[in-house]
Amino acid sequence: MTRNRRLAPQIGEVINRSAPLGFTWNGKPLTGFVGDTIASALVANDVRVVSRSMKYHRPRGYMTNDFWDPNAFMQVGDDPNVRSAHRLLEGGMAIEAQNVWPSLDRDIKAANGLVKRFLSAGFYYKTFIRPQTLWPAYEKVLATFAPGGTVDLDTPHGYYDKRYAHPDVVVAGGGPAGMAAAIAAAQSGAQVMLVEHAHVLGGHLRWGSIADRALADELAAEVHGAGVEVLTDSTVTGRYDDNWTAIVQRSHPIAIERLIKARAKTLVVAAGLIERPYVFAGNDKPGVMTSGAVRRFVNVHSVRPGERAVVFSANADGDAAAADLERVGIRVARVVDARAGENVIEAHGNSRSVESVELADGSTVDCDLLVTAVGWTAPTSLLNMAGDRPSYHEQSARFFGSASIDDVLTTGGIAGDGSIDQLVEHGRLTGRLAAARAAVIGHQLQAATARAVEPANAEPAWPTDDRAPLDRHAHPELFRSSTHGIVDFSEDVSSKDLVSAANEGYDSVELLKRFTTATMGPAQGKLETVNTVAVLAEARGETIEQVGTTVWRPPYAPITLGALGGRVFEPVRVSSIQPWHEAHGATPILAGQWVRPEHYGDPMAEVRNTRTNVGVIDVTPLGKLDLRGPDVPKLLNQLYTNKWSKLAVGAVRYGLMCAEDGVVLDDGVTARLSDDHYMMTTTSSGAGSIWEWAESWLQTEHPDWRVHVTPVTTGFTSINVAGPKSRDLMQRLVTDIDLSPDSFSYMQVRSGTIADVAGCFMWRIGFTGELSYELHVPAGYGLHVWKRLLAEGVDLGVQPFGLEAQRIMRLEKGHFIVGQDTDGLTKAPTTGLANLIKLDKVDFAGKAELAWALDDDTAPVLVSLQPTDPRLVPDEACQIVRAGTNEILGRITSSLMSPTLNRSICLGQVLPHVAAAGTELTVVLVDGRRATARVMEHHAHYDPEGERLRV
Amino acid sequence: MARAKAAAAGVNPKAKASAKYSAFGLISRGATNTSWPRVWRDVPLKKTYDVVIVGGGVHGLACAYYLAANHGITNVAVLDKADLGSGGSGRNTAIVRSNYLTPEGVAFYDRSLDLYNTMAVDLNINVMFSRRGHMTLAHTDSALRTMRWRAEVNKLQDIDSSVIDPSEVKKLAPSLDVSDHARYPIVGALYHPPGGTIRHDAVVWGYARAADHHGVEMHQKTEVLDIVVEGGTGPEGKGAGGKVTGVRTSRGDISAPIVINCTAGWATLISDMAGVSLPISTRPLQAAVTEPVKVFLPTVVVSGSLHVYVSQTDRGELVFGASVDPFNTYNIRGSLEFTEELAGHVLELMPGISRMRLLRQWSGLCDMTPDYSPVMGITPVDGFLCDVGWGTYGFKAGPVSGEQMAAAIATGQTPTLIEPFSLSRFAKGDLVGEKGAAAVGH
């Protein structure tokens, strides 16, 4: 029989009793109210067991009743691992227990509890060793113990977003001190962002006395009045260098979750304190709760967490919990006062609830609710991330920050103890200090930023921290009773496990953590770390300070992959001509970030037309770097293997770039447009990496060089006009450049006006092997120029050609493509361009290595190949082997059918002893058959002398 | 005979048999409530050792174990400034494979995989080697061409590795989006069934425990402050031509004729102490893990072009790694940008997991050499050896490196397998090349 555990209406409750919400729990329909968390709604419906533990599948109830509650993870629809003590109830929610089979009440794996003594932490390292053949089967069984919910792989991505913010002050935590800090900072003129983990401001005041809650409302009103930006249900989840803070905003009107990236001038950490569970036998029985959990249930959501309570109290919060229980008519059978040396030894009970508790004085008290109030853990994560290593303060039994950090301040419980008034006062002083420091930092930033307006006033003096520190109240050190119990509830690790692991030699915090997995669960140690350390200290006979803690790493609160990924700003890149390509039947191909036309129907015909008439191809993805400054030749000499000091204005040169190991990185041409102005082109795939490479040399090795590099790949639309009639076509579009071969010869560059578009430049190069002009026109005019080329050249037979035709033509010419015909092992001499390696230069990337490589007579050689069967086009990557063996001699790197020669043609890398022209080689086809191919004399299968492009 | 057999099992015949890990041991100790002996002894630091190994990670511990087990050299100390396995050994994503490109690479990593295959029995600890298969995705035709190359080479070398099409990819990992409307469509993959993951901590502890059984000493929180060299041509008698006589540590001086640098991240700083300069730059590599969910990803998935690799542990967490960050640093704080780019790319691959939450991020240090290959063996300082420069793939190579380094020390000869990795190659122009295979993907 289900009881209604909802209390009579109370002052200060957050539920709206006139707004019921229907939901299901494990398929059973239940009702809660607007304002309920899932947890309060379940408890109101008399649900006590809400989950099963990871390893032993022990029944568990709510324990801390907040975001970090290790027992509160549930599946809500397609959303796994929902924190049910934090997530607000919504109508129609389908809520289910996770990781139970066949059901929460009858879970088969609970049988593990019977053999618990054999399954101590890390047991799996010690068994399933022999026979090895059985391990894969064991592994499958172990994997079924993975905790957590189920991902529906068809979950739609949904809408996530990001926001950048540049507040003066970010306050992490909206309790009394945090609110006071935000108010004071805003009143000092700072732009303030106040980030509160819970759904409303107030911190621990929310579940405090009536007066506490009134104060919370008062401060919250003052926060809003001061113009503070308030983010609730949000967490400052990471603090990175220079106060780059990551804030996860879980409640957003549109986005499922939003990541706010705030560059805070100062960060105030007012994260409060997290109440620590107590370690004793039976401490994970349903009905054992922290004092905060109970007060939230009773005071905030008006539910009865039990009927008869025992309260184990070491502090005022425990006493207040007892008072709250009595006030609402829950019988407090006994207050066990830790300050008087009383203690809890063991909780007894059944699979549904605690039934009695055994005390140190030998008595046993019946109860269905055992409240513990044994102290707090300071969530120092953000301080850790700022470089602080908190230290343990024995008298108050918790950790405190130990470093003084200019732009990270603390206030509230994390900084010390005091009355609410004292905390608020400390918060105000902290807010004022944060604002004053933010003003100085802002001034410094403005002065240091080249393009900013000069600050009008002089830099203010650095405000010193003259806050009187908060007290540190004495608190008993209570971590573990005389019995052993669970330390890490998410991982089912007990203090006994920890002690035996420590005795086994895993006796530092890091080793213990790795071996037992304690603190590695979803709360990431917020509830477990200090108890773990305390148990270890006890086992080692050392102090907590000596043992130390683990380093808290980001994120403080977990964040969805959706929010981190946000909307993906990696748009597919297209040139300004793309609409024309699409309208003219181009088959698209994805090439790196770009979509480009592969062909317009018949690549073979495109080749033939270009070789006979004139063709145009959109080569916009070609990487383009604008280089300016007097030291550009030095940079070029550093990056390329050949020489650049004497490149004349108006000239273009081909260059090869190598990494320091001599491996080919990239190639392309660079033109000198004027004295101090050069344009470099890279391969399409190298556009980004070569920019990085250039900057890396400039910034780390040669910061004194006066060179400015600007990537302009998308700033220009690039069009190659190729074919014997290309000059005729260009003459119709260009008026201010003399195109005659004597004036504008091969490997020259000219700037001017093309098709009435000023600010263009063009050069004569020849990837296709034909007379050709590569045009670079301001991107916005690309489509215009393209259309004009096609319109003006109708009688010349102009046709567009795509990537495929270009690949064929370059292969006919024997030009290699970096990354296809070369690979991560190909040093420059392999390409046949040894003459471009100028060892008499002072230095260049790869020089030392290439000096040796030039003498290496064992490195592979790039050669042109023609299969014996002219119809056979071997797959690229087919291996070349010694006949009759599997001994690899090389491989085919490019392979296509040539419409010009009407036969298959290839490029390949082969070992030097089989690289001589005329050598017959064995090629292993992908299906295993073997074929033969012959090494050719020249790289170029077509026009080896290059007569066609120099006209 | 019995001794040899016991040695092969990594157990000192003098040690009590009950120290052996087995289901029976678990049950009998559980039933009698007796605890296990220490995984390695806690002994005082001596003044003299035959061999001092700097760095208590997989490489250092494997070297120590094989020195003792294969060569009977047991007066060995492994020193670590923190805890065993707290550097790269505990920060990697524990992926192993052997589908490399060059015959040297294949031979080397195949041996490593062999050692991993039998490690559980050899070291008597379950290292939880999960042979779940390893899949490298291709998003472009050119990437597919590279995969085909690797597959064709591997085929000729009898390595189980082949190119598979998107429908087969989907069968192996249903969470992957193999549709052609993805931002980075999956056009195929290189599939390597013998690859998988291992519990990296277990490898560390297994080697430490087995080495301990042979008498090797593990000294944690023992930082090496200096290496003592005499007769060298550099300052303080260090450098080329010198001879190692010992190390100074935070816990006192030790004399030893042989000192091996098995560190990562700080390899150059340790070598500098001996006056040996290494062509290494140190870069961070970041990784992250999600909250656990029920297992849905049965293989290791790598996407080179999206700079991400992902596997799901038996505990249900997704473990992500990336490529090294493009700058030098000793700083191991993670960055927000890393998690953003990682999440964005992971969701490109697996759009259905957007609601999974990132739980923890971390970073480790990678020592990068110009040819993406390690530096192993002797140095110009007599008695000072290196096993460093392991870039992003040191874990995969731990066992074979330890085995070969041990052989090098014991025999005074450089074994064939590690000959290509000598420090002198940088002065001779003899760089190794596995860049295409080793550094790009995991």
Interface residues (C-beta under 8 A of the other chain):
Chain A: D78 D79 P80 N81 N99 V115 R117 F118 L119 S120 F123 Y124 Y125 K126 T127 F128 I129 R130 Q132 W135 P136 E139 L142 A143 T144 F145 A146 P147 G148 G149 T150 V151 D152 L153 D154 T155 P156 H157 G158 Y160 K162 G238 Y240 D241 W244 A246 I256 L259 K261 M385 S500 N503 E504 G505 Y506 S508 E510 L511 R514 F515 T517 P522 Q524 R553 P554 P555 P558 I559 T560 L561 G562 A563 L564 G565 G566 V568 E570 V572 I589 L590 A591 G592 A659 E660 D661 G662 V663 S685 E692 S696 T700 G819 Q820 D823 G824 L825 A848 E849 A851 W852 A853 D855 D856 D875 E876 A877 C878 Q879 V881 N886 I888 R891 V924 V926
Chain B: Y21 S22 A23 G25 L26 I27 G30 A31 N33 S35 W36 P37 R38 V39 W40 D42 A82 D83 L84 G85 S86 G90 L101 T102 P103 T118 A120 V121 N124 I125 N126 V127 M128 F129 S130 R131 H139 T140 D141 S142 R145 T146 R148 W149 A151 E152 V153 L156 Q157 P174 S175 R183 P185 R199 D201 A202 W205 Q220 K221 T290 E291 P292 V293 K294 V295 F296 T313 D314 R315 G316 P326 N328 R333 G334 S335 L336 T339 E340 L342 A343 G344 H345 V346 L347 E348 M350 P351 G352 I353 S354 R355 M356 R357 L358 L359 R360 Q361 W362 P370 D371 Y372 K428 G429 D430 L431 G433 E434 K435 G436 A437 A439 V440
